[in-house]
Amino acid sequence: MQTLGDAREHFWRVIKMAKANDVDLSTALDDGDINASDWADMITGCRGCTQVGKCDRLLRQQEHLAEAPSYCVNGETFAQLRTG
């Protein structure tokens, strides 16, 4: 079983990935597009990711992404928030 990563590090990783996908999670929360439980689930999902190094390299190399990488557990959520 995968050990969950540090919550604080993944909190910031989720925010960075959202920003790279043109998603403002604070606005999504304020607008009711996600709730606190959804946000927590996004962080927890990220904490269980096995591709953290790959993700960090991608986020360092590219400021904007057309979409989240296929391995991103929050990719669908980012896509929905971008279009919704």
N, CA, C and O atoms as a GROMACS GRO file, in nm:
protein
  336
    1MET      N    1   0.085  -0.118   0.000
    1MET     CA    2   0.000   0.000   0.000
    1MET      C    3   0.089   0.124   0.000
    1MET      O    4   0.190   0.130   0.070
    2GLN      N    5   0.051   0.222  -0.079
    2GLN     CA    6   0.123   0.350  -0.090
    2GLN      C    7   0.099   0.433   0.036
    2GLN      O    8  -0.015   0.448   0.080
    3THR      N    9   0.204   0.487   0.092
    3THR     CA   10   0.192   0.579   0.204
    3THR      C   11   0.155   0.716   0.148
    3THR      O   12   0.211   0.760   0.047
    4LEU      N   13   0.061   0.783   0.213
    4LEU     CA   14   0.020   0.915   0.166
    4LEU      C   15   0.131   1.016   0.190
    4LEU      O   16   0.198   1.013   0.293
    5GLY      N   17   0.148   1.105   0.093
    5GLY     CA   18   0.248   1.211   0.104
    5GLY      C   19   0.204   1.321   0.199
    5GLY      O   20   0.091   1.322   0.247
    6ASP      N   21   0.294   1.413   0.224
    6ASP     CA   22   0.269   1.525   0.313
    6ASP      C   23   0.153   1.612   0.263
    6ASP      O   24   0.154   1.658   0.149
    7ALA      N   25   0.055   1.633   0.348
    7ALA     CA   26  -0.067   1.705   0.309
    7ALA      C   27  -0.037   1.847   0.260
    7ALA      O   28  -0.095   1.892   0.162
    8ARG      N   29   0.054   1.916   0.328
    8ARG     CA   30   0.085   2.054   0.290
    8ARG      C   31   0.149   2.060   0.151
    8ARG      O   32   0.113   2.144   0.069
    9GLU      N   33   0.242   1.970   0.125
    9GLU     CA   34   0.308   1.968  -0.007
    9GLU      C   35   0.206   1.940  -0.117
    9GLU      O   36   0.211   2.000  -0.224
   10HIS      N   37   0.114   1.848  -0.091
   10HIS     CA   38   0.015   1.813  -0.193
   10HIS      C   39  -0.092   1.921  -0.207
   10HIS      O   40  -0.148   1.939  -0.315
   11PHE      N   41  -0.122   1.991  -0.099
   11PHE     CA   42  -0.213   2.106  -0.108
   11PHE      C   43  -0.159   2.204  -0.212
   11PHE      O   44  -0.232   2.248  -0.301
   12TRP      N   45  -0.031   2.238  -0.200
   12TRP     CA   46   0.029   2.333  -0.294
   12TRP      C   47   0.042   2.273  -0.434
   12TRP      O   48   0.030   2.345  -0.533
   13ARG      N   49   0.068   2.142  -0.442
   13ARG     CA   50   0.080   2.076  -0.573
   13ARG      C   51  -0.055   2.082  -0.647
   13ARG      O   52  -0.058   2.107  -0.768
   14VAL      N   53  -0.164   2.059  -0.575
   14VAL     CA   54  -0.297   2.066  -0.636
   14VAL      C   55  -0.324   2.208  -0.686
   14VAL      O   56  -0.375   2.226  -0.797
   15ILE      N   57  -0.289   2.306  -0.607
   15ILE     CA   58  -0.310   2.445  -0.648
   15ILE      C   59  -0.226   2.477  -0.773
   15ILE      O   60  -0.276   2.540  -0.866
   16LYS      N   61  -0.102   2.434  -0.775
   16LYS     CA   62  -0.015   2.459  -0.892
   16LYS      C   63  -0.070   2.391  -1.016
   16LYS      O   64  -0.071   2.451  -1.124
   17MET      N   65  -0.116   2.266  -1.003
   17MET     CA   66  -0.169   2.195  -1.118
   17MET      C   67  -0.299   2.261  -1.166
   17MET      O   68  -0.323   2.272  -1.286
   18ALA      N   69  -0.381   2.305  -1.072
   18ALA     CA   70  -0.504   2.375  -1.109
   18ALA      C   71  -0.470   2.502  -1.187
   18ALA      O   72  -0.528   2.529  -1.292
   19LYS      N   73  -0.377   2.580  -1.134
   19LYS     CA   74  -0.337   2.705  -1.201
   19LYS      C   75  -0.284   2.676  -1.341
   19LYS      O   76  -0.316   2.748  -1.435
   20ALA      N   77  -0.203   2.572  -1.355
   20ALA     CA   78  -0.150   2.536  -1.487
   20ALA      C   79  -0.261   2.497  -1.583
   20ALA      O   80  -0.245   2.507  -1.705
   21ASN      N   81  -0.374   2.453  -1.528
   21ASN     CA   82  -0.490   2.414  -1.609
   21ASN      C   83  -0.594   2.526  -1.617
   21ASN      O   84  -0.709   2.501  -1.655
   22ASP      N   85  -0.555   2.647  -1.582
   22ASP     CA   86  -0.644   2.764  -1.585
   22ASP      C   87  -0.768   2.746  -1.498
   22ASP      O   88  -0.878   2.783  -1.536
   23VAL      N   89  -0.747   2.688  -1.380
   23VAL     CA   90  -0.856   2.667  -1.285
   23VAL      C   91  -0.819   2.740  -1.156
   23VAL      O   92  -0.710   2.721  -1.102
   24ASP      N   93  -0.910   2.822  -1.107
   24ASP     CA   94  -0.893   2.891  -0.980
   24ASP      C   95  -0.980   2.819  -0.876
   24ASP      O   96  -1.102   2.836  -0.874
   25LEU      N   97  -0.916   2.740  -0.792
   25LEU     CA   98  -0.991   2.660  -0.696
   25LEU      C   99  -1.063   2.745  -0.592
   25LEU      O  100  -1.170   2.706  -0.544
   26SER      N  101  -1.008   2.858  -0.556
   26SER     CA  102  -1.075   2.946  -0.460
   26SER      C  103  -1.206   2.998  -0.517
   26SER      O  104  -1.308   3.002  -0.449
   27THR      N  105  -1.203   3.038  -0.644
   27THR     CA  106  -1.325   3.084  -0.710
   27THR      C  107  -1.424   2.970  -0.724
   27THR      O  108  -1.544   2.988  -0.704
   28ALA      N  109  -1.374   2.851  -0.760
   28ALA     CA  110  -1.462   2.734  -0.773
   28ALA      C  111  -1.531   2.704  -0.640
   28ALA      O  112  -1.649   2.668  -0.638
   29LEU      N  113  -1.459   2.720  -0.532
   29LEU     CA  114  -1.515   2.698  -0.399
   29LEU      C  115  -1.618   2.807  -0.368
   29LEU      O  116  -1.727   2.777  -0.320
   30ASP      N  117  -1.582   2.932  -0.394
   30ASP     CA  118  -1.675   3.044  -0.368
   30ASP      C  119  -1.802   3.034  -0.451
   30ASP      O  120  -1.911   3.067  -0.404
   31ASP      N  121  -1.788   2.986  -0.575
   31ASP     CA  122  -1.903   2.976  -0.666
   31ASP      C  123  -1.986   2.850  -0.645
   31ASP      O  124  -2.091   2.834  -0.706
   32GLY      N  125  -1.939   2.761  -0.557
   32GLY     CA  126  -2.012   2.639  -0.530
   32GLY      C  127  -1.988   2.528  -0.632
   32GLY      O  128  -2.058   2.427  -0.632
   33ASP      N  129  -1.888   2.546  -0.718
   33ASP     CA  130  -1.856   2.442  -0.816
   33ASP      C  131  -1.789   2.322  -0.749
   33ASP      O  132  -1.798   2.209  -0.798
   34ILE      N  133  -1.720   2.346  -0.638
   34ILE     CA  134  -1.668   2.242  -0.551
   34ILE      C  135  -1.698   2.284  -0.409
   34ILE      O  136  -1.723   2.401  -0.381
   35ASN      N  137  -1.696   2.187  -0.318
   35ASN     CA  138  -1.714   2.220  -0.177
   35ASN      C  139  -1.588   2.179  -0.101
   35ASN      O  140  -1.494   2.125  -0.160
   36ALA      N  141  -1.586   2.205   0.027
   36ALA     CA  142  -1.466   2.176   0.108
   36ALA      C  143  -1.431   2.027   0.103
   36ALA      O  144  -1.313   1.991   0.103
   37SER      N  145  -1.531   1.942   0.098
   37SER     CA  146  -1.507   1.798   0.090
   37SER      C  147  -1.442   1.761  -0.043
   37SER      O  148  -1.351   1.678  -0.048
   38ASP      N  149  -1.488   1.823  -0.152
   38ASP     CA  150  -1.428   1.798  -0.284
   38ASP      C  151  -1.282   1.840  -0.283
   38ASP      O  152  -1.196   1.767  -0.333
   39TRP      N  153  -1.254   1.956  -0.227
   39TRP     CA  154  -1.117   2.008  -0.220
   39TRP      C  155  -1.029   1.912  -0.140
   39TRP      O  156  -0.918   1.878  -0.183
   40ALA      N  157  -1.079   1.868  -0.025
   40ALA     CA  158  -1.004   1.773   0.057
   40ALA      C  159  -0.980   1.642  -0.018
   40ALA      O  160  -0.872   1.584  -0.008
   41ASP      N  161  -1.080   1.596  -0.092
   41ASP     CA  162  -1.064   1.473  -0.170
   41ASP      C  163  -0.959   1.490  -0.279
   41ASP      O  164  -0.885   1.396  -0.309
   42MET      N  165  -0.951   1.608  -0.338
   42MET     CA  166  -0.849   1.634  -0.439
   42MET      C  167  -0.710   1.624  -0.378
   42MET      O  168  -0.619   1.565  -0.438
   43ILE      N  169  -0.694   1.680  -0.262
   43ILE     CA  170  -0.563   1.676  -0.195
   43ILE      C  171  -0.529   1.533  -0.155
   43ILE      O  172  -0.415   1.489  -0.173
   44THR      N  173  -0.625   1.461  -0.100
   44THR     CA  174  -0.600   1.323  -0.059
   44THR      C  175  -0.566   1.237  -0.179
   44THR      O  176  -0.476   1.153  -0.172
   45GLY      N  177  -0.636   1.256  -0.290
   45GLY     CA  178  -0.604   1.182  -0.411
   45GLY      C  179  -0.462   1.209  -0.456
   45GLY      O  180  -0.389   1.117  -0.494
   46CYS      N  181  -0.424   1.334  -0.453
   46CYS     CA  182  -0.288   1.374  -0.491
   46CYS      C  183  -0.186   1.312  -0.395
   46CYS      O  184  -0.079   1.270  -0.438
   47ARG      N  185  -0.219   1.306  -0.269
   47ARG     CA  186  -0.127   1.249  -0.170
   47ARG      C  187  -0.095   1.103  -0.198
   47ARG      O  188   0.011   1.054  -0.160
   48GLY      N  189  -0.187   1.033  -0.264
   48GLY     CA  190  -0.167   0.893  -0.295
   48GLY      C  191  -0.103   0.869  -0.431
   48GLY      O  192  -0.081   0.754  -0.470
   49CYS      N  193  -0.072   0.975  -0.502
   49CYS     CA  194  -0.016   0.963  -0.637
   49CYS      C  195   0.126   0.905  -0.634
   49CYS      O  196   0.205   0.935  -0.545
   50THR      N  197   0.154   0.821  -0.731
   50THR     CA  198   0.288   0.762  -0.743
   50THR      C  199   0.374   0.837  -0.843
   50THR      O  200   0.489   0.799  -0.867
   51GLN      N  201   0.321   0.944  -0.902
   51GLN     CA  202   0.392   1.018  -1.007
   51GLN      C  203   0.433   1.158  -0.964
   51GLN      O  204   0.443   1.248  -1.047
   52VAL      N  205   0.456   1.177  -0.836
   52VAL     CA  206   0.485   1.310  -0.781
   52VAL      C  207   0.607   1.373  -0.849
   52VAL      O  208   0.602   1.491  -0.886
   53GLY      N  209   0.714   1.299  -0.865
   53GLY     CA  210   0.834   1.354  -0.927
   53GLY      C  211   0.808   1.399  -1.070
   53GLY      O  212   0.854   1.505  -1.112
   54LYS      N  213   0.733   1.318  -1.142
   54LYS     CA  214   0.696   1.350  -1.280
   54LYS      C  215   0.611   1.478  -1.283
   54LYS      O  216   0.631   1.565  -1.367
   55CYS      N  217   0.518   1.486  -1.192
   55CYS     CA  218   0.430   1.602  -1.181
   55CYS      C  219   0.510   1.728  -1.151
   55CYS      O  220   0.492   1.831  -1.216
   56ASP      N  221   0.599   1.720  -1.053
   56ASP     CA  222   0.679   1.836  -1.016
   56ASP      C  223   0.766   1.884  -1.131
   56ASP      O  224   0.781   2.004  -1.153
   57ARG      N  225   0.825   1.790  -1.206
   57ARG     CA  226   0.907   1.828  -1.323
   57ARG      C  227   0.821   1.898  -1.427
   57ARG      O  228   0.861   2.001  -1.482
   58LEU      N  229   0.704   1.843  -1.453
   58LEU     CA  230   0.613   1.903  -1.551
   58LEU      C  231   0.576   2.045  -1.510
   58LEU      O  232   0.579   2.136  -1.593
   59LEU      N  233   0.540   2.063  -1.385
   59LEU     CA  234   0.498   2.195  -1.338
   59LEU      C  235   0.613   2.296  -1.337
   59LEU      O  236   0.590   2.416  -1.353
   60ARG      N  237   0.736   2.249  -1.320
   60ARG     CA  238   0.852   2.338  -1.329
   60ARG      C  239   0.879   2.378  -1.474
   60ARG      O  240   0.924   2.489  -1.501
   61GLN      N  241   0.852   2.288  -1.568
   61GLN     CA  242   0.885   2.310  -1.708
   61GLN      C  243   0.777   2.387  -1.784
   61GLN      O  244   0.807   2.459  -1.879
   62GLN      N  245   0.651   2.371  -1.743
   62GLN     CA  246   0.542   2.432  -1.818
   62GLN      C  247   0.450   2.510  -1.725
   62GLN      O  248   0.397   2.457  -1.628
   63GLU      N  249   0.433   2.637  -1.758
   63GLU     CA  250   0.347   2.722  -1.676
   63GLU      C  251   0.199   2.697  -1.704
   63GLU      O  252   0.116   2.706  -1.614
   64HIS      N  253   0.167   2.664  -1.830
   64HIS     CA  254   0.028   2.637  -1.870
   64HIS      C  255   0.020   2.504  -1.941
   64HIS      O  256   0.110   2.466  -2.016
   65LEU      N  257  -0.088   2.432  -1.917
   65LEU     CA  258  -0.110   2.303  -1.980
   65LEU      C  259  -0.244   2.304  -2.052
   65LEU      O  260  -0.340   2.366  -2.005
   66ALA      N  261  -0.252   2.235  -2.164
   66ALA     CA  262  -0.379   2.222  -2.236
   66ALA      C  263  -0.475   2.136  -2.155
   66ALA      O  264  -0.596   2.155  -2.160
   67GLU      N  265  -0.419   2.041  -2.081
   67GLU     CA  266  -0.497   1.955  -1.992
   67GLU      C  267  -0.402   1.891  -1.892
   67GLU      O  268  -0.280   1.889  -1.912
   68ALA      N  269  -0.459   1.839  -1.786
   68ALA     CA  270  -0.376   1.770  -1.686
   68ALA      C  271  -0.320   1.643  -1.748
   68ALA      O  272  -0.382   1.585  -1.837
   69PRO      N  273  -0.205   1.598  -1.702
   69PRO     CA  274  -0.149   1.474  -1.755
   69PRO      C  275  -0.240   1.355  -1.725
   69PRO      O  276  -0.318   1.359  -1.629
   70SER      N  277  -0.230   1.252  -1.805
   70SER     CA  278  -0.320   1.136  -1.792
   70SER      C  279  -0.310   1.070  -1.654
   70SER      O  280  -0.407   1.010  -1.609
   71TYR      N  281  -0.197   1.080  -1.588
   71TYR     CA  282  -0.180   1.017  -1.457
   71TYR      C  283  -0.239   1.100  -1.343
   71TYR      O  284  -0.245   1.052  -1.230
   72CYS      N  285  -0.282   1.222  -1.370
   72CYS     CA  286  -0.332   1.310  -1.264
   72CYS      C  287  -0.471   1.264  -1.218
   72CYS      O  288  -0.565   1.258  -1.296
   73VAL      N  289  -0.481   1.231  -1.089
   73VAL     CA  290  -0.608   1.184  -1.035
   73VAL      C  291  -0.714   1.294  -1.033
   73VAL      O  292  -0.833   1.265  -1.020
   74ASN      N  293  -0.673   1.420  -1.045
   74ASN     CA  294  -0.766   1.531  -1.044
   74ASN      C  295  -0.792   1.587  -1.185
   74ASN      O  296  -0.858   1.689  -1.200
   75GLY      N  297  -0.740   1.521  -1.284
   75GLY     CA  298  -0.752   1.569  -1.422
   75GLY      C  299  -0.895   1.594  -1.466
   75GLY      O  300  -0.924   1.697  -1.527
   76GLU      N  301  -0.984   1.501  -1.437
   76GLU     CA  302  -1.125   1.517  -1.476
   76GLU      C  303  -1.188   1.638  -1.407
   76GLU      O  304  -1.262   1.715  -1.468
   77THR      N  305  -1.156   1.655  -1.280
   77THR     CA  306  -1.210   1.768  -1.205
   77THR      C  307  -1.161   1.899  -1.264
   77THR      O  308  -1.239   1.993  -1.280
   78PHE      N  309  -1.032   1.907  -1.296
   78PHE     CA  310  -0.978   2.028  -1.357
   78PHE      C  311  -1.048   2.056  -1.490
   78PHE      O  312  -1.082   2.170  -1.520
   79ALA      N  313  -1.069   1.953  -1.571
   79ALA     CA  314  -1.135   1.970  -1.701
   79ALA      C  315  -1.277   2.022  -1.683
   79ALA      O  316  -1.321   2.111  -1.756
   80GLN      N  317  -1.348   1.967  -1.586
   80GLN     CA  318  -1.486   2.012  -1.561
   80GLN      C  319  -1.490   2.155  -1.512
   80GLN      O  320  -1.575   2.233  -1.554
   81LEU      N  321  -1.399   2.190  -1.424
   81LEU     CA  322  -1.398   2.326  -1.370
   81LEU      C  323  -1.356   2.428  -1.476
   81LEU      O  324  -1.401   2.543  -1.473
   82ARG      N  325  -1.272   2.386  -1.568
   82ARG     CA  326  -1.229   2.478  -1.673
   82ARG      C  327  -1.344   2.506  -1.769
   82ARG      O  328  -1.359   2.619  -1.816
   83THR      N  329  -1.424   2.406  -1.799
   83THR     CA  330  -1.534   2.424  -1.894
   83THR      C  331  -1.662   2.469  -1.826
   83THR      O  332  -1.751   2.525  -1.891
   84GLY      N  333  -1.672   2.444  -1.694
   84GLY     CA  334  -1.797   2.471  -1.625
   84GLY      C  335  -1.797   2.605  -1.567
   84GLY      O  336  -1.895   2.645  -1.504
   0.00000   0.00000   0.00000
